[in-house]
Amino acid sequence: MMLREGLEIYDSAPAGQEGRFVTAGYLGDALMGQLRYADAEPVFLLAANGILTGSGFAEDEKRLAIGRVISLYDAWGKPDKAAEWRAKLPKEAPATKQP
C-alpha cells in the first residue's frame, strides 16, 4: 500500500515533519474505509497527536485530525473514547456583531 510505504519513509526521516502526520491521516482514512478500525486507530492517533503538538498546523487541520479520531470511535462503537476526543476540539471563536 503506497500510503503505508510513504509513512515508513517518514518514520526513517528526522522527526517533526508535517507530511508524516498528513500521510498518517490519509492512511487512516483508507483503513477506516475498509472497516479495519483496529489498524486505523494507531495511525489516526499518530496523526492527531502529531498535529496537535506540532507547530504550523492551522485550526482546521487540528479539527480534521480530531474529527477523524472521533469518526473512528463512533463507527467502532466506542462512545467513551469519542467523547474524550470531542473534548479536545478547539473551541470556536465567538461570533462578532456586525455594525
The 8 nearest C-alpha neighbors of each residue, nearest first, counted from 0:
[[1, 3, 2, 4, 5, 26, 29, 6],
 [0, 2, 4, 3, 5, 6, 26, 7],
 [1, 3, 5, 4, 26, 0, 6, 22],
 [2, 4, 6, 5, 1, 0, 7, 26],
 [5, 3, 7, 1, 2, 6, 8, 0],
 [6, 4, 2, 8, 3, 7, 1, 9],
 [5, 7, 3, 9, 8, 4, 19, 10],
 [8, 6, 10, 4, 9, 5, 3, 11],
 [9, 7, 5, 11, 6, 10, 4, 12],
 [8, 10, 12, 6, 11, 7, 19, 5],
 [11, 9, 7, 8, 12, 6, 14, 19],
 [10, 12, 8, 9, 7, 13, 14, 6],
 [13, 11, 9, 10, 14, 8, 16, 7],
 [14, 12, 15, 11, 16, 9, 10, 8],
 [15, 13, 16, 12, 10, 9, 11, 19],
 [16, 14, 17, 13, 53, 19, 49, 18],
 [15, 17, 18, 19, 14, 13, 9, 20],
 [16, 18, 19, 20, 15, 21, 50, 53],
 [17, 19, 21, 20, 16, 22, 9, 23],
 [20, 18, 22, 17, 9, 21, 16, 6],
 [19, 21, 46, 23, 22, 18, 17, 49],
 [20, 22, 18, 24, 23, 19, 25, 17],
 [21, 23, 25, 19, 24, 20, 18, 6],
 [24, 22, 20, 26, 46, 21, 25, 42],
 [25, 23, 27, 21, 22, 26, 46, 43],
 [24, 26, 28, 22, 27, 23, 29, 21],
 [25, 27, 23, 29, 28, 24, 2, 22],
 [26, 28, 39, 30, 24, 25, 29, 43],
 [27, 29, 25, 31, 26, 30, 32, 24],
 [30, 28, 32, 26, 27, 31, 25, 33],
 [31, 29, 27, 33, 35, 39, 32, 28],
 [30, 32, 34, 28, 33, 35, 29, 36],
 [31, 33, 29, 30, 34, 28, 35, 27],
 [32, 34, 30, 31, 35, 29, 36, 28],
 [35, 33, 31, 32, 36, 30, 39, 75],
 [36, 34, 30, 33, 31, 38, 37, 39],
 [35, 37, 39, 38, 34, 31, 40, 75],
 [38, 36, 40, 39, 35, 41, 34, 31],
 [37, 39, 36, 35, 40, 41, 30, 42],
 [40, 38, 27, 36, 42, 30, 37, 31],
 [39, 41, 43, 37, 42, 38, 36, 44],
 [42, 40, 44, 43, 39, 45, 38, 37],
 [41, 43, 45, 39, 44, 40, 27, 23],
 [44, 42, 46, 40, 45, 27, 41, 24],
 [43, 45, 41, 47, 46, 42, 48, 40],
 [46, 44, 42, 43, 48, 47, 49, 41],
 [45, 47, 20, 43, 49, 23, 44, 24],
 [48, 46, 64, 44, 50, 49, 45, 65],
 [49, 47, 51, 45, 50, 46, 44, 52],
 [50, 48, 46, 52, 47, 51, 53, 45],
 [49, 51, 53, 47, 48, 52, 46, 61],
 [52, 50, 48, 49, 53, 47, 61, 56],
 [53, 51, 49, 50, 48, 54, 47, 56],
 [54, 52, 50, 49, 51, 55, 56, 15],
 [53, 55, 56, 52, 50, 51, 17, 57],
 [54, 56, 57, 53, 17, 50, 52, 58],
 [55, 57, 54, 60, 50, 58, 53, 61],
 [58, 56, 60, 59, 61, 55, 54, 62],
 [57, 59, 61, 60, 62, 56, 89, 63],
 [58, 60, 62, 61, 57, 63, 56, 64],
 [61, 59, 63, 57, 58, 62, 56, 64],
 [60, 62, 58, 64, 59, 63, 51, 65],
 [61, 63, 59, 65, 60, 64, 66, 58],
 [64, 62, 66, 60, 61, 65, 59, 67],
 [65, 63, 47, 61, 67, 66, 62, 60],
 [66, 64, 62, 68, 67, 63, 47, 61],
 [67, 65, 63, 69, 68, 64, 62, 70],
 [66, 68, 70, 64, 65, 69, 71, 63],
 [67, 69, 71, 65, 66, 70, 43, 72],
 [70, 68, 81, 66, 72, 71, 67, 73],
 [71, 69, 73, 67, 68, 72, 66, 74],
 [72, 70, 68, 74, 69, 73, 75, 67],
 [71, 73, 75, 77, 81, 69, 74, 70],
 [74, 72, 70, 76, 75, 71, 77, 78],
 [75, 73, 71, 72, 76, 70, 77, 36],
 [74, 76, 72, 73, 77, 71, 36, 70],
 [75, 77, 73, 74, 78, 72, 71, 81],
 [78, 76, 72, 79, 80, 75, 73, 81],
 [79, 77, 81, 80, 73, 76, 82, 72],
 [80, 78, 82, 81, 77, 83, 72, 84],
 [79, 81, 83, 82, 78, 77, 72, 84],
 [82, 80, 69, 78, 72, 84, 79, 83],
 [81, 83, 85, 79, 80, 84, 78, 86],
 [84, 82, 80, 86, 81, 85, 79, 87],
 [83, 85, 87, 86, 81, 82, 69, 65],
 [86, 84, 82, 87, 88, 83, 81, 69],
 [85, 87, 84, 83, 88, 82, 89, 81],
 [88, 86, 84, 85, 89, 83, 65, 90],
 [87, 89, 85, 86, 62, 90, 65, 84],
 [90, 88, 87, 91, 62, 58, 61, 86],
 [89, 91, 88, 92, 87, 93, 86, 58],
 [92, 90, 93, 89, 94, 88, 58, 62],
 [91, 93, 94, 90, 95, 89, 58, 88],
 [92, 94, 91, 95, 90, 96, 89, 97],
 [95, 93, 92, 96, 91, 97, 90, 98],
 [96, 94, 93, 97, 92, 98, 91, 90],
 [95, 97, 98, 94, 93, 92, 91, 90],
 [96, 98, 95, 94, 93, 92, 91, 90],
 [97, 96, 95, 94, 93, 92, 91, 90]]
